[in-house]
Amino acid sequence: MYGSCYTQFELEHPERKKLAVGPSGQDDGEYVSILLKLVSDSNNVKAILHAFVVDRNGQASSSHDERESQIYPPDGNRSNCFGWPRFAKRSDLGSFVWNGVVTITCGVIIEPEPVDNNPLCVPPSDIGSHLGKLLDSPEGSDVSFVVDGDTFPAHRTILASRSPVFKAQLLGSMADAKMPSITLHDIAAATFKVMLRFMYTDALPGDDELGDSPNEVFEDLLALADRYALDRLKLMCATKLWENVTVDTIVATLSCARNMAQKFPSILAALREKMGT
C-alpha cells in the first residue's frame, strides 16, 4: 500500500496541466505530495486545485480536504508548481485503507477567460499626448511666463483648471489676469518646465531625462508644486524621493523632508526609519 510510486495524468483541456501525485513525497517519503504544473505555453491561466482523501464510506475526509487557486505560471516561472508538498502524512492514512488502497480524489477547474462579444476595441486615452503637443506649439496660447530668461507660452484656462493659485492669478482680479506676459522669480527654468508639462500631461519625465541629479529636480519640483497647490504632483515627487533615497542622497532628502514636514508629517519619520538615522 505504501510502496513508492509516482502516478501522473494530463487533463484534456486546451490549457494543458499536469497533475503529479507522489505517495512518497516530501521529507523522505513521510508525506504524500500533490502538485499541479502548467505544461502549455499559455499565460495568465487561472486554475483551482481540489484534492481530498476518500473515507471508507466513499465520502470526502474533513481532515484531508484542500482547495487552492493559482494564476499560471506562478511568479512568472514555468518550472514552478503549486499544490501541497505535505498534503497528508502517510502514517495518518491507515484508517482510510479500503481493499488495500487509499483513494485520493483530485479535481482541477480551469476558469475560462471572459468572452468579449464587443467587436470594437477602445484604445486608452491619449489626451495627455494631445495636450502635450498643444503645449509645444505657441499657437493658441494666451499667456506666457518668463522664468530665468526663458519664455514659456501657455493657456490660462488649462493652468487655472489645474491649480487654484493659477486660477486666482490668471482669471481673477489680480493684475496678472490682464497681462500677456508674466515674470516669475525664484524659480529655475528647468523646474518650471517640468511642472508646466505635468499640468498638461499629468506625467513626469523619466529620471534619465533629468540630468545627473534627478533628486535635486524632484526636491525643487516638490517645493514648486506646494507653491501652486498641485497636490498630486507633490505626492509624486515625494514618492520619487522615497524610491531614490540612498546613503549619498539621504542628507539632502532629509533636509527637504524637514522643510516640508508640516505638510507631509510622515515623510521625515519614514525616511529616518528607512535609512536607520
N, C-alpha and C positions, 0 to 999 in steps of 0.2 A: 504493500500500500504506500509506504513512504519511500519507495525506491526513487533514485534520482532519474529524472526525465525532463524533457523540455517539449511542451506542446505549443503549437503555433498555428494560427489560421489567418486568412485575409478576408476582409469584408468585400462583398460585391457592391461596390459603390464608386461613383466617379472620383470621389476624393478617397483614394485607397489608403487604408490604415492597417497597420499590423498590430495584432494583439498578442503579446507574449505572456504565457503563464508558466512560471518557473516554480515547481513544487520544492525544489532545493534552491531557494533564492538567497535572500540577504543573510549576512552573518553566518557563513559556513553552513548553510542549509537549515538554520534554525527557523527561518520564516519562509512562507510561501509569498512569492512576488508576482504582482500583476501590473504590467506596464503597457502603454499604448504609444505607438510611434507612427508618424506620417511617412509614407513611402512614395507619395507622388510629389510633383514639383509645385503644388499649389501653395498659396499663401493665404493667411487670414482665414483659416478654416476653423470653425468652432465645433468642437466635439464634446459630448458628455459621456463619460465612462461610468458604468454602474456595475458593481460586482457584489455577489453575496454567496455565502455558503448555504446549501440546501440541507435542512434537517431531515430526520427520518420520516417526518410526516409530509415531506415534499414542499415545505414552506421555507421562506427566507428566514435565515437566522438573524435575530435582532442584534446579536453580539458581533457578527461578522458581516456587516452590510455597509458598503461605502459608495459614495457618489461624488463625482468631481467633474468640473468643466474646465476646458483649456482652449485658448486660441493657438492654432499651429502656424508656424513652428514655434515652440516655446523659446522665448528670449532670442528669437531670430536664428537659432542654431538647429539645423535639421537633424543633427545627431542626437538631440535631446529627446527623452521620452517623458511621459508623465503617468502617474498612477500611484501605486503603493508598493514600494520595495519591501515593506513589512506588513503585508495585507493581513496575515494571520500566522500565529505561532504554531508550528507543526505539532507541538506537544499538546495543544489545546483542541485539536481536531478529532481526537479519538471518539468523542461522543457523537460525531456526525458520520461515522463509518456505516455504510449500508451496502450489503452484498460485497464487502471487501474494498469499497472505494469511497472516497469523499467527493461529492459533487459540488462544483462551484459554477454558478451561472454568471456569465459576463455579457453585458449589453453595451452597445455603442450607438449613440444617437448623434448624427451629424446634422447640424442646423443648416437648412438651405439659405442661400443668400436671398434677400428680398428681391422680388421681381419688380422691375421698374417698367411699367407699361407706358410711360410718357416718352414719346419719340423725340421730344425736344430736350436739348441739353443747355441749361442756363449757365453761362460762364461766370466765374467770380467777378465781383465788382472791380472795375478799373478806374473808378472816379479819381482816386489819388493820382494815378498816372496822368489823367487829363488835366487835373488842376495843377500838377507839376509843370506840364507844358504851358499852361496859362501863365504861371509864374515866370517861366523862362522867356516869355515874349513880352516886350513892353507895350504891345498893342492892347488897348482897353484898360490900361492901368489909370487910376485917377489920383494917385498919391505916390510920392517917392520919399525914401528915407536916406539921409546922408549919414553914414556911420564910418568914422575914422577915415574920411576921404573917399570912401566908396559909396556909390549910389545904387539903391535897390528899389526898382519900381514895384508897386503892389496895388491891391484893390481894397478899398475901405470896407466894403460890406463883408468880404471874406475875413479880414482881420477882426472886424467887430463881432462877427458871429462866433469867433474862436476865443476871444479874450474880452472880459468886461472892462479891462483897463483901456484897450484899444477902442472899444465901443464908446467909452466916455470921451476919449481923446479925439476920435475921428468923426463921430456922429453927434456928439453932444454940444454943449455951449462953450467949450474951450476954444481958444484962439486957433489951435491946430486944426480944428474942424474945417476951416476955410482956407488953410494953407496948402498949396500943391506940393510943397517940399518941406520936410521936417528933419531937422538935425538932431541926432541923438548923441548924448555924451556918456562917457564912462562905459562904453560897450565896445568890445572888439568886433571888427567887421566879420571875421570868420565865425564867431559865435552867433552873431545876429543872423548870418546867412543860414546856419543850421536851424535856428529857431523858426525863421521865416518859412523854410521848406517844410518843416514839420507842420506848421499851421495850414499848409496847403495839402500835404500828402498824408499826414498823421504817421509819418515814418521817420526813423533816424538813419543816418548813414552808417555803414559798417565801420568797425574800428580801423580797418585798413585804409579808410578814406579820410581819417582824421589826423594823419601825420604821425610823428614819433611819440606824441604824448596825448593819446586819446583821453586819459583820465583827467588831464587838465581841462580839456574841452568840455567834458561832462560836468566838471565842477563849476566852470563858468556858466555853462548852459543851465545847470540847476538853479543858480542864483538868478539868471535872467528869466527863467520860467517862473520863478517865485515873484519876480518884479511885475510880470504881466499876467499873473494868476492863471497859469496854464498847469492845472493840477495833474493832468495825465502825463505831461512832459516831465514834471518834477518826479513823479514816481518812476518813470522810465529811466531818468538819469540816475536816481538813487539805486535802481536795480543794476544798472551798468557798473556803477562804482562798487557795489557789493560783489558783483561777479568778478571784477578785475582786480580786487584788492590783493596785494602781495606784500611781502616784507619790505620791498623797495618803495611801495606807494602808501603804506599804512599811515605814515606821519601826515602826509598831505591830505589823505582821505579823512583821517580823524579830525584834522583842523577844519575841514569843510563841514564835517558832521557836527562839530561843536557850534559852528556858526549857524547851522540850520536846526539845532537841537530842539528849539521851541516849536518849530513847525513839524519836525519829524522826530518825536521824542524817542522812538525805538531804534533809530539808526545808530546813534552813538553807542548804546549798550550792546547792540548786536555786533557791531564792528569790534568792540573790545573783546567780546566773548569769542568771536571767530578767530582773532589773532592772539588771544591769550594775554592781552595787555591790561 
